[in-house]
Amino acid sequence: MNRSSPLPPEAGHDKGAIFCLSLAFLFLLIDICFVLPRTWPPGRDFPLLWAASYLADHGQAAAAYDPARLLAIRKDIIEPFVWYYPPTFLLVVTPLSLLPFAISQIVWLSVTFSLYLSVLRFIAPHFLILLLGLAFPGATVNLIFSHNGYLIVALLGGGLLLLDRHPWAGGALLGLMSLKPQLALLIPVALVAGRHWQALLGAAAAALGLAVLSAIVLGFEPWLAFSKGLATHLHLVKTGVIPWRLIPTAYAAARLAGAGSTVAFMVQGLVMLGSLAAVVWVWRRRAPLAIRASVLVLAALLFPYYCIIYDLTLLALPLAWLFWEGRVRGWGEGEAILLLFGWIAPLANPIMGEIKFSIVPLALAGMLIASLLRYRRCKEA
């Protein structure tokens, strides 16, 4: 992987480093004293992963899409008891049930968290980024859910880091983002806009290969069950069965504010157009990797009408890239404040949701604007 430029000696002892260290310790203290004790033991979604794995491991993969069958395996699954991931992700988690539940959860979190920290370390090669990555509220939220947030950071971040020097490998990692299809929709757009043809072929091959492998191992029935369940999942989102305060999208923000579904989808449509335009504009111009990657990740989170709060673990990527850019090349006016806004968003959103207000789309949009302004400054320099 291609590491960023080394840290200038004079930047090692600046006020920004002291501020970041203080911020990291503050959030570690908040997480340890106030957040984790309320959710301990962590892992509110892991019973769902383990139950789906158990069914797949016992030749009943299609039954993972039946809430009653899932609940029969693990009584501690939290409502709405739905497995709405594609069979490709079901294939990835199938080995989880080969271990006892508690050990499986520890292994899952340990391995994926190590990958998460490794990618952040390659983005910003400085000890500070490890502490910031550990203290990032998005990482805490994923720990609480024990879901796949760390894994998608590793796949998307690793693919983007490899993209320019090893396009086939980078593309293959980006193709594995098909595990989370709603977050992968803009990846082919970026690769086409940037004329990364080898990476595009690598991504297509990886995505198709994983889909074929899942069909061979699990059968075609899970794919049929998955396609039938899409309408049910849309209904759960529209009716708020999946709480809107846990869905950090423009659609959910509009619903929280009292808008009807049609108006909320119109708002989401405008956000989608803006996100798409930002990705095409930056990637066509071959902006520096830190800017291209940050814009893509932020747009990927803004684009879908549905993602869940632990998906905000992905925010660690643009935070790391933009933080490093700021330390190495200097901060733009208000840029550090926008990054701080994005930093606190994963924990603030569920709290603000109680008063019918979602800050995440605003935080994501602010960081996206900061990325675009940084690119403009790079062109003018």
C-alpha positions as CSV (number, residue, x, y, z in Angstrom):
1,M,0.0,0.0,0.0
2,N,1.1,3.5,-0.7
3,R,1.8,5.5,2.4
4,S,1.3,9.2,2.6
5,S,4.1,11.7,2.8
6,P,6.1,11.6,6.1
7,L,5.1,14.1,8.7
8,P,7.1,17.3,8.6
9,P,9.3,17.6,11.7
10,E,7.8,20.9,12.7
11,A,4.3,19.4,12.7
12,G,5.0,16.8,15.3
13,H,4.6,19.1,18.3
14,D,2.0,21.6,17.2
15,K,-1.1,22.6,19.0
16,G,-3.2,20.5,16.7
17,A,-1.6,17.3,17.9
18,I,-2.2,18.3,21.5
19,F,-5.8,19.1,20.7
20,C,-6.3,15.8,18.9
21,L,-4.7,13.8,21.8
22,S,-7.0,15.6,24.3
23,L,-10.0,14.9,22.1
24,A,-9.1,11.3,21.8
25,F,-8.8,10.9,25.5
26,L,-12.0,12.7,26.1
27,F,-14.0,10.4,23.8
28,L,-12.3,7.3,25.2
29,L,-13.4,8.5,28.7
30,I,-17.0,9.2,27.5
31,D,-17.1,5.7,25.8
32,I,-15.7,3.9,28.8
33,C,-17.7,5.7,31.4
34,F,-21.1,6.4,29.8
35,V,-21.6,4.5,26.5
36,L,-20.2,1.0,26.9
37,P,-21.6,0.4,30.4
38,R,-25.1,1.0,29.1
39,T,-24.7,-1.5,26.3
40,W,-22.4,-4.1,28.0
41,P,-21.9,-6.8,26.9
42,P,-21.5,-5.3,23.4
43,G,-23.0,-7.0,20.4
44,R,-26.7,-6.2,20.0
45,D,-26.7,-7.4,16.4
46,F,-24.2,-10.3,16.7
47,P,-26.9,-12.9,17.6
48,L,-28.4,-12.1,14.2
49,L,-25.1,-12.8,12.4
50,W,-24.5,-16.0,14.5
51,A,-28.0,-17.3,13.9
52,A,-27.7,-16.7,10.1
53,S,-24.3,-18.4,10.1
54,Y,-25.7,-21.4,12.0
55,L,-28.5,-21.9,9.5
56,A,-26.1,-21.5,6.5
57,D,-23.7,-23.9,8.2
58,H,-26.4,-26.5,8.5
59,G,-27.5,-26.4,4.9
60,Q,-30.5,-24.0,5.5
61,A,-29.1,-20.7,4.2
62,A,-32.4,-19.6,2.7
63,A,-34.0,-19.9,6.2
64,A,-31.8,-16.9,7.3
65,Y,-34.3,-14.7,5.5
66,D,-37.1,-16.1,7.6
67,P,-37.4,-14.1,10.9
68,A,-39.1,-16.9,12.7
69,R,-36.3,-19.4,11.9
70,L,-33.6,-16.9,13.0
71,L,-35.4,-16.3,16.3
72,A,-35.6,-20.0,16.9
73,I,-31.8,-20.2,16.9
74,R,-31.1,-17.1,19.0
75,K,-33.9,-15.7,21.3
76,D,-31.8,-12.6,22.0
77,I,-32.1,-11.2,18.5
78,I,-33.3,-7.7,18.6
79,E,-36.3,-6.6,16.5
80,P,-37.1,-6.6,13.6
81,F,-35.4,-10.0,13.4
82,V,-34.6,-9.5,9.7
83,W,-31.6,-10.7,7.8
84,Y,-31.5,-8.3,4.8
85,Y,-27.9,-8.8,3.6
86,P,-27.1,-10.5,0.3
87,P,-26.0,-14.1,0.2
88,T,-22.4,-12.9,-0.4
89,F,-22.2,-11.6,3.2
90,L,-24.0,-14.7,4.4
91,L,-21.2,-16.6,2.9
92,V,-18.6,-14.5,4.7
93,V,-20.1,-15.0,8.1
94,T,-20.9,-18.7,7.7
95,P,-17.8,-19.8,9.7
96,L,-18.9,-17.8,12.7
97,S,-21.2,-20.5,14.1
98,L,-18.3,-23.0,14.0
99,L,-17.2,-21.4,17.3
100,P,-19.1,-21.0,20.5
101,F,-21.1,-17.7,20.5
102,A,-18.9,-15.7,22.9
103,I,-15.6,-16.8,21.3
104,S,-17.0,-16.2,17.9
105,Q,-17.9,-12.7,18.8
106,I,-14.5,-12.0,20.2
107,V,-12.7,-13.4,17.1
108,W,-15.0,-11.5,14.7
109,L,-14.4,-8.1,16.5
110,S,-10.7,-8.7,17.0
111,V,-9.9,-9.6,13.4
112,T,-12.0,-6.9,11.8
113,F,-10.9,-4.3,14.2
114,S,-7.2,-5.1,13.5
115,L,-7.9,-4.7,9.8
116,Y,-9.6,-1.4,10.5
117,L,-6.7,0.0,12.5
118,S,-4.2,-1.3,9.9
119,V,-5.9,0.6,7.1
120,L,-6.0,3.9,9.1
121,R,-2.3,3.4,9.9
122,F,-1.5,3.3,6.2
123,I,-3.5,6.4,5.5
124,A,-1.8,8.4,8.2
125,P,1.5,6.8,9.3
126,H,1.7,8.3,12.8
127,F,1.0,6.8,16.2
128,L,-1.7,9.5,16.8
129,I,-4.0,7.9,14.2
130,L,-4.1,4.7,16.1
131,L,-5.3,6.5,19.2
132,L,-7.8,8.5,17.2
133,G,-9.0,5.4,15.4
134,L,-9.5,3.7,18.8
135,A,-11.4,6.7,20.2
136,F,-13.5,7.4,17.2
137,P,-17.2,7.2,18.2
138,G,-18.0,5.4,15.0
139,A,-15.7,2.6,16.1
140,T,-17.6,2.5,19.5
141,V,-21.0,2.3,17.7
142,N,-19.8,-0.7,15.7
143,L,-18.5,-2.4,18.8
144,I,-21.9,-1.9,20.4
145,F,-23.5,-3.6,17.4
146,S,-20.7,-6.0,16.8
147,H,-21.4,-5.8,13.1
148,N,-19.4,-5.3,9.9
149,G,-18.3,-1.7,10.2
150,Y,-14.7,-2.5,10.7
151,L,-14.7,-4.9,7.8
152,I,-16.1,-2.4,5.3
153,V,-13.5,0.2,6.4
154,A,-10.8,-2.3,5.6
155,L,-12.3,-3.2,2.2
156,L,-13.1,0.3,0.9
157,G,-10.0,1.9,2.5
158,G,-7.7,-0.8,1.4
159,G,-9.1,-0.8,-2.1
160,L,-8.6,3.0,-2.4
161,L,-5.1,2.8,-1.1
162,L,-4.1,0.2,-3.6
163,L,-6.0,1.8,-6.5
164,D,-3.2,3.8,-8.2
165,R,-0.2,1.5,-7.8
166,H,-2.0,-1.9,-7.9
167,P,-5.2,-1.4,-9.7
168,W,-6.2,-5.0,-10.1
169,A,-5.8,-5.7,-6.4
170,G,-7.4,-2.4,-5.4
171,G,-10.3,-3.1,-7.7
172,A,-10.8,-6.5,-6.3
173,L,-11.1,-5.1,-2.7
174,L,-13.5,-2.5,-4.0
175,G,-15.5,-5.2,-5.7
176,L,-15.9,-7.0,-2.4
177,M,-17.9,-4.0,-1.2
178,S,-20.8,-5.8,-2.9
179,L,-21.2,-7.3,0.6
180,K,-22.9,-3.9,1.3
181,P,-24.4,-3.1,-2.1
182,Q,-26.1,0.2,-0.9
183,L,-22.7,1.6,0.0
184,A,-21.0,0.4,-3.2
185,L,-23.3,2.1,-5.8
186,L,-20.9,5.0,-6.5
187,I,-17.7,2.9,-6.7
188,P,-18.2,2.0,-10.4
189,V,-19.1,5.6,-11.2
190,A,-15.9,6.8,-9.6
191,L,-13.8,4.2,-11.4
192,V,-15.4,5.1,-14.8
193,A,-15.0,8.8,-14.2
194,G,-11.4,8.4,-13.2
195,R,-10.7,6.0,-16.2
196,H,-9.5,3.2,-13.8
197,W,-10.3,0.5,-16.3
198,Q,-8.2,-2.2,-14.8
199,A,-9.6,-1.6,-11.3
200,L,-13.1,-1.6,-12.8
201,L,-12.5,-5.0,-14.3
202,G,-11.0,-6.2,-11.0
203,A,-14.0,-5.0,-9.1
204,A,-16.4,-6.6,-11.5
205,A,-14.5,-9.9,-11.4
206,A,-14.4,-9.9,-7.5
207,A,-18.1,-9.0,-7.1
208,L,-19.2,-11.6,-9.7
209,G,-16.8,-14.2,-8.4
210,L,-18.1,-13.8,-4.8
211,A,-21.7,-14.0,-6.0
212,V,-21.0,-17.2,-8.0
213,L,-19.2,-18.7,-5.1
214,S,-22.1,-18.0,-2.7
215,A,-24.4,-19.7,-5.2
216,I,-22.2,-22.7,-5.4
217,V,-21.7,-23.0,-1.6
218,L,-25.2,-21.9,-0.4
219,G,-27.3,-22.6,-3.4
220,F,-29.6,-20.3,-5.4
221,E,-32.5,-20.3,-2.8
222,P,-30.9,-17.6,-0.7
223,W,-30.7,-15.3,-3.7
224,L,-34.4,-15.8,-4.3
225,A,-35.2,-15.2,-0.7
226,F,-33.0,-12.1,-0.7
227,S,-34.8,-10.6,-3.7
228,K,-38.2,-11.3,-2.3
229,G,-37.2,-9.7,1.0
230,L,-36.2,-6.3,-0.5
231,A,-39.8,-5.1,-0.6
232,T,-40.3,-6.1,3.0
233,H,-37.1,-4.3,4.0
234,L,-38.3,-1.1,2.2
235,H,-41.6,-1.4,4.1
236,L,-39.7,-1.6,7.5
237,V,-37.8,1.5,6.7
238,K,-40.8,3.5,5.4
239,T,-42.9,2.6,8.5
240,G,-40.1,3.3,11.0
241,V,-40.0,-0.3,12.3
242,I,-36.2,0.1,11.8
243,P,-35.9,3.3,13.9
244,W,-35.2,6.4,11.8
245,R,-32.8,7.7,14.5
246,L,-30.6,4.8,13.7
247,I,-30.7,5.4,9.9
248,P,-28.2,8.3,9.2
249,T,-29.6,9.3,5.7
250,A,-31.4,12.3,4.3
251,Y,-34.5,10.2,3.9
252,A,-34.6,9.2,7.6
253,A,-33.7,12.8,8.6
254,A,-36.7,14.1,6.7
255,R,-39.0,11.4,8.2
256,L,-37.8,12.3,11.7
257,A,-38.6,16.0,11.0
258,G,-42.2,15.0,10.1
259,A,-42.1,14.7,6.3
260,G,-44.0,12.1,4.5
261,S,-42.4,9.3,2.6
262,T,-42.8,11.0,-0.8
263,V,-41.3,14.2,0.3
264,A,-38.5,12.4,2.1
265,F,-37.6,10.5,-1.1
266,M,-37.6,13.7,-3.0
267,V,-35.1,15.1,-0.5
268,Q,-33.0,12.0,-0.8
269,G,-33.1,12.3,-4.6
270,L,-31.6,15.8,-4.4
271,V,-28.9,14.5,-2.1
272,M,-28.2,11.6,-4.5
273,L,-27.8,14.0,-7.4
274,G,-25.4,16.2,-5.4
275,S,-23.3,13.2,-4.3
276,L,-23.1,11.8,-7.8
277,A,-22.0,15.1,-9.2
278,A,-19.3,15.5,-6.6
279,V,-17.9,12.1,-7.3
280,V,-17.8,12.6,-11.1
281,W,-16.3,16.0,-10.8
282,V,-13.5,15.1,-8.5
283,W,-12.6,11.7,-10.0
284,R,-12.6,13.0,-13.6
285,R,-10.0,15.5,-12.7
286,R,-7.7,13.0,-11.0
287,A,-7.6,14.9,-7.8
288,P,-5.0,13.7,-5.1
289,L,-5.9,10.4,-3.6
290,A,-6.9,11.8,-0.2
291,I,-9.4,14.1,-1.8
292,R,-10.8,11.6,-4.3
293,A,-11.1,8.9,-1.6
294,S,-12.7,11.2,0.9
295,V,-15.3,12.5,-1.6
296,L,-16.2,8.9,-2.6
297,V,-16.6,7.6,0.9
298,L,-18.7,10.6,2.0
299,A,-20.8,10.4,-1.1
300,A,-21.3,6.7,-0.6
301,L,-22.8,7.4,2.8
302,L,-25.0,10.2,1.5
303,F,-26.3,8.4,-1.6
304,P,-28.5,5.6,-0.3
305,Y,-31.8,6.1,1.3
306,Y,-30.9,3.4,3.8
307,C,-27.8,2.6,5.8
308,I,-27.5,2.0,9.5
309,I,-25.6,3.8,12.3
310,Y,-22.7,1.4,12.5
311,D,-22.0,2.1,8.8
312,L,-20.7,5.4,10.0
313,T,-17.5,3.6,10.9
314,L,-16.6,4.4,7.3
315,L,-16.3,8.1,8.4
316,A,-12.9,7.1,9.9
317,L,-11.5,7.0,6.3
318,P,-12.2,10.6,5.3
319,L,-11.5,11.8,8.8
320,A,-8.0,10.2,8.6
321,W,-7.3,11.4,5.1
322,L,-8.4,15.0,5.7
323,F,-6.8,15.1,9.1
324,W,-3.5,14.1,7.6
325,E,-3.9,16.6,4.7
326,G,-4.5,19.3,7.3
327,R,-1.5,18.5,9.3
328,V,0.9,18.1,6.3
329,R,-0.4,21.0,4.1
330,G,-2.2,23.2,6.5
331,W,-5.9,23.7,7.4
332,G,-8.4,25.6,5.5
333,E,-10.8,28.1,7.2
334,G,-13.3,26.2,9.2
335,E,-12.1,22.8,8.0
336,A,-11.1,21.5,11.4
337,I,-14.5,22.4,12.8
338,L,-16.2,20.4,10.0
339,L,-14.1,17.4,10.8
340,L,-14.9,17.7,14.5
341,F,-18.6,17.8,13.5
342,G,-18.2,14.6,11.6
343,W,-16.2,13.1,14.4
344,I,-19.0,13.4,17.0
345,A,-21.9,12.6,14.5
346,P,-22.0,8.8,15.1
347,L,-22.8,9.1,18.8
348,A,-24.8,12.3,18.6
349,N,-27.2,11.1,16.0
350,P,-29.1,8.5,18.1
351,I,-29.3,11.1,20.9
352,M,-30.5,13.9,18.6
353,G,-33.0,11.5,17.1
354,E,-34.9,11.5,20.3
355,I,-35.8,15.1,19.6
356,K,-36.6,14.4,16.0
357,F,-33.4,15.8,14.5
358,S,-30.6,14.1,12.6
359,I,-27.2,15.8,12.3
360,V,-25.4,13.1,10.3
361,P,-26.5,14.2,6.8
362,L,-25.4,17.8,7.7
363,A,-22.1,16.5,9.0
364,L,-21.5,14.4,5.9
365,A,-22.4,17.3,3.6
366,G,-20.0,19.6,5.6
367,M,-17.1,17.2,5.3
368,L,-17.9,16.8,1.5
369,I,-17.8,20.5,1.0
370,A,-14.5,20.7,3.0
371,S,-13.1,18.0,0.6
372,L,-14.2,19.9,-2.5
373,L,-12.8,23.2,-1.1
374,R,-9.4,21.5,-0.4
375,Y,-9.3,20.3,-4.0
376,R,-9.9,23.9,-5.2
377,R,-7.1,25.1,-3.0
378,C,-4.8,22.4,-4.4
379,K,-5.6,23.6,-8.0
380,E,-4.9,27.2,-7.1
381,A,-1.6,26.4,-5.3
